[in-house]
Amino acid sequence: HIYLAHEIGATLVEGRDLLVDGGYVYMRTTSGLQRVDVIYRRVDDDFLDPLVFRTDSLLGLPGLMGVYRAGNVTLVNAPGTGVADDKSVYAYVPDMIRYYLAEEPLLRNVKTYICRRPEDLEFTLDNLRGLVVKRVGGSGGYGMLVGPESTPDEREACARALREDPADFISQPVLDLSRAPCLIGGRAAARHVDLRPFVLHGRETRIVPGAFCRVALREGSLVVNSSQGGGGKDVWVLGD
């Protein structure tokens, strides 16, 4: 967080560094209060404002949502935008494109089985060894089963969780990720990678040159998340 704040020229604060007064948000500084117009938040919705969400939150700012509703502060990552990260929503994106844009999707989705549907749950339970099972609200590779890499005990535990709360899960076929040479322990070795491009959308839409390449550092692993031992690689842009 310190690095990101420095690079984008933002002030890094905690909830206790801010206060609400007269319908505005202020930051405490050594030279007095300074009004805040934009907050790039890194706190989950539930902890954002103890007057609106979790009353036991010590991370957020009391009264923030009132200022936000009044239009006196902008929240980057506005409350509720996390629905876009819900993995079951992903399955409906092609239908959203057809409904709202009257267009056909240019890129195909990965086949997704929504386990709250009885037929998808049955298929998932019957094919755990060949699927990736994810919690719809999960992130960072936590709570995920990679079927081909799993043990019988892990698959049994996953099956129990699926039966207890099928709506909390989706499943997808295992993707054959590309592999790239990596320097591992001073030697070149092949590891699975994925590439995450960035798209800027405003008056026009453009793809930023380059991308973020994630790598599964553990031999044979398909999990590239940094929280699960993954890493990053340089991306070289050789031409237009």
Secondary structure, 3 states (H helix, E strand, C coil): CHHHHHHHCCCCCCHHHEEEECCEEEEEECCEEEEECEEECCCCHHHCCCCCCCCCCCCCCCCHHHHHHCCCCEEECCCCHHHHHCHHHHCCHHHHHHHHHCCCCCCCCCCCEECCCHHHHHHHHHCHHHEEEEECCCCCCCCCEEHHHCCHHHHHHHHHHHHHCHHHEEEEECCCCEEEEEEECCEEEEEEEEEEEEEEECCCEEEEEEEEEEECCCCCCCCCCHHHCCEEECCCCCCC
